[in-house]
Amino acid sequence: MHFSSRVAWSAALLLTVIACGAAQARRTHSPGIAPVEVDATLEQMQAAAANVRAGKRLAPKSWPAGAKVAVCISFDVDNESLWRTNPLPASMSEGEYGALEGLPRILTLLDRYAIPASFYIPVMSASLHPQMIVEIRKRERHEIGVHGWVHEEASTYDDAAKEETLLNQSIEYLTRATGKRPVGFRAPSWDFSLHTILLIRKAGFLYDSSLMAMDGPYDLVSKGKSAGMLELPVNWIADDYPYYEPAAGGSLPSADAVYEIYKAEFDGAYAEGGLFVLTMHPHITGHRSRIVALDRLLAYIKSKPDVWFATLEQVANHVKQQNGK
């Protein structure tokens, strides 16, 4: 790509990310959440931030086998669940693509590089396409985690009992479908309610992967005390959704530009000896023109020495072992 083209794509990318961030920031406050008013007291400011905060850094002293970096490739297998509030045929087919074309293409790519990945699957997606879990499990190296009942955003209904019921139903479904109780939780849309932290702790999850306060592993704190939950953070920069959405319609159609961003994030983690978590969606990255960015990235990472490819479950177990927990 010529320099002028790279500049143009970089500008388009910046505008896309800014627009996504601005839209998120302008979202009407959720039920049960009091906004921080312009004349808020210090106590009100503190209270607004107290539900879930970053606690102690839990970066391990070393990665297995002397690796310089831990790399976690992850997928939120949302598919049709993203269009559940208005399930029209054309929209639903866009999600269906993730199961029928995107996921098989992704699994084939992962097979070629012989690397593990973590898949977070709403029960709606799993029940509409039960073959997905069968195919993922056949590889015997991937992880399957919880990602909601119907990809519901818990903050939108503020009902602790309902949230707990849906969480337990999701755990039970995936346990039956996989033969193993899931240990990882990733909130749909990375959305926590005021109750989520207590509910996932009560459910016994090994880790959460929904929040963004640090680059590496950290302990979650709720109302000034450790919540006893390990966070393996995500971030919007290392996610395909802001670049290719809205509605997977190609708002940034250049896979080359996306690859450069992913590569820069990995390079930073490699230089720091840290953790690199990449989040993608089969109905997005699984398209032919977009999976090339992932292919290029995996080839680049594979060319580097001392890289540990792992599921988030493997990373969580290692971090806890290194921290004596």
N, C-alpha and C positions, 0 to 999 in steps of 0.2 A: 504494500500500500504506500503511495506517495506521501511525502510529508504533509502537503496541503490537505490530503484526504484524511490523514490521521488527525490533524487539527480540527477539521470539520466534524469528524465522528466524536472527538473528545468534547467539543462544544455541545453537540447534541446529547451526549451522555450526561454531561453536567446539568443541562436543562432538565432532562428526564428525572435525574435523582433529586434535584431541587424541588421539582413539582411534586414528586412522591412524598418527600419529607414535609413540604408545606401542607399538603392535603392531610397528612397524618396529624400534624400539629393543630390544624384547624378543626379536627373532628369534635363534634359536640360531646361534652363530658358524659360519662357513662352513668347509669343508674346507681345511686348510692355513693357517688364520688362528688365531693364538694370541690369546685374549682378554687384555685389560689387567686383571690381577688387582688386588685392593684394596691389596696390598702391593707393587705394581709399582715398579721402580726408574725413575729419570729416563731412563735409556737405553732401557728397555723402552717407556716412554711415547713417546719420540721414534721408536723403530723402528716402533711400531704405526701411526704417522701418516705414515711416510716414503714409502710406495709412490707415492702421488699427492697432491700439494699444489698450492695456488695459488701461482703465481710473480708475475712482473711484470704490473701492470695494462697493458692494451693498448688502452684507450679511445682512439679516434682524436681528433685535434684538432678535426675537423669532420666532419659528414655530407655526402653529396653535395647539391649545389644549395642549400646553406645550410640544410638541414633541421635542426630542433631535436631530433629523436628518430628512431631507427630502429625500425620495427615489423616483427616476424617472426611470421607466423601459421603454426603448424605442426601436423601431424597424425601421430600414430602409428597406422598402419593395421593394428592387431593382429588384429581379427576373430576367426576360429575358433581362432587359435593360442593364445589365452588359456586355452582349455579342452582343450588337447592331451593333458594327463595323464589326463583322464577324459572322452573324447570321446563323450558321450551326445547323442542327437539334439536334445533340448530346449536344452541348453547350447550346442551348436554352432550352433543356429539363431539364438541371441542374437548370436553373432559374425557370422553370415552376414548379419544385418540391416545391419551396417556397410557391406558391399559392395553390397547390393541396394537399400537405401533411403538409408542415411546418407551415403555418399560422393556419390551423384548430387545429393542435396539440398545438400550442402556446395559442390560444384563450381558448382552453379547460383547459389548465394549469392555465391561469389567472383567469378563472371562478372558479376553485377549491379554489384558494386563495382569490378570491373576491377583486382583486386589479386592479387599472386602469393602462393604459399604453398609450404612445404616439406613433403613427404610421406615418412615413414620407414616402409618396408614390409618385414615379414618375408617370406622366400621362401615360406613356407607360405601366407600370405595371397595373395601374388601368383600363385602357381601354381593355387590354388583358384578365383581370379577374375581371369584374365588381362585381362579387359576393363577393369579398374581402371586399369592402367598406360596402356592405349590412350586412355582418356578423359582422364586427367591430362595426357598428352603432347599431346593435341589442342589444349590451350589455349596451348601454346608460351610459357608464362611461369612454370610451376611447376618445382620441384626435386624429385627423388626420391633419397632416401638410404638407407643400409644400416641395418637394424634386426633383424639376426639371421637365422638359418636357420629356426627354428621358434619364435622368441621365447624362446630359451633363456637362462637366467641363468648366466653363465659362472662365477660364484663358487660355484655349487652342485656343480660337478664337478672343479674344480681340475686341469685337464689342458691344459697349454699347447699340445700338439700337436693335440688335438681342437679346441680353441678356434680355432687358426689355420686348420685345415682348414675348419671351418664358416664362418669369416670369409671365406676365399678363395672358397668355394663361393657365398656370398651375393653377393660382388662380381661374380663371373663371371656369375651368373644375371641380376642387374640390368643388367649391361653388355649382355648379349644382348637382354634384354627392352626396354631403353630406347635402345640404340644409343649410349650414353654411359657411361663409367666413373663411378660415383658418387664424389663427393668429400667427402660428409658422413657421419659415423657418429654414431648415437645408440644406445647400448646398450639392449637389451631390459630393461625395468623399471629403466633407468638403473643397471644393475648391472655394476660392474667386478670382475674377478678381479685377482689379483696380476700377471697376465700381460697384461692388456688394453692398458695404456698402451704397452708395447713393441710389441705386435702391430699396433695401429692406426698407430703411427708407421712400422713396417716396411712396412705396406700402402700408405703414401703418402697417407693422407687429408689433406685441406686443413684440416679442423677436426673437433672433437668437440663434441657437444651432449648431455651426460649428467650433468654435475656442477653443483655449486651453491654454490661458495665465495664468489662475488661476484655483483654485479648486472650488470656489464658484461664485455666481452671480457678474457680474461687468458691468460697463458702457463701451461702445466702443467709442474710440476717433479716429477721422480721421483728419490728418494734424493739430494736436495740439488742436482741438476743439471737444467737445462732439458731437457724431453723433446722440445722442438721441435714441440709440438702446441698449436694455438690452441683455447681453450675458449670456446664461446658458451653461457653457462650457462642452465639451466632452473631451475625451482623448483616445489614442490608447491602453492604458493599460486596460481600461474598455470597450473593444470592442472585439467581437468574431472574426473579420476578420483576424488580424495578426496571431492568434493562429491556425486557422483551414485552412487558405488559403495557397498556391495559388489554385484558382479555386475550393474551397471547397473540396480539394482532400485529406485532412487529414495530413497536414504537422506537426501538433501536435495532434495526435488522442486521447490523454488522457484528458477526460472531468474532471477527478479528479484534474489535475494540473491547469486547467483553473478555476475551482471552487475555489481553494485556492487563486488564484490571485484576483478574484472578491471579495471573502470574506475579504481579507486583505484591499482592497480599501474601502469596506463598513465599516469595523472596524475603519479605520482611520477617515472616515467622521463622524461616530457615536461618537468617542472619542472627536472630535473637534466641534461637534454640527453643522455640515455643510451640504453639498449637495452631494448626490451620484447619478450620472447619468450613467446608463448602456446602451450601444448601441449594438444591435444585429440585425441579418438578418434572416428572416424566412427560406431562402434556405440554411442557415448554421446551426444555433442553432436549427432549426426545425427538424433536423434529430434525429432519436431515440437515438443514442449513445451520442448525444450532449445536448439534452434537459435535460438530467439528471443533468447537472451542474446547469442549471437555476432552476430546481426543488429543488435541495439541497439548493441553495442560498436563494430562497424565503422562504423555511422552516426555515432556519437559521435566516433570518431577521425577520420573523414573531415571532420567539421565543424571540426577544428582546423587552423590554418595550419602549413605547414612540417613535414609528416610524410613520412618516407621509408618506404614499404612495400617490403620487399625479402625475397628468400629468404635463408636463412642462408648459402648459398654466396656471394651477392652481398655480404653483410655481411662475411664472412670475407675475401674478396678486397680489399674496401675497407680493412679493418683492417690487413691485411698490407701493402698499398701505403702506408698512412699511417705504418706503423712501419718502412718500408724493408726489407721482407722479401719 
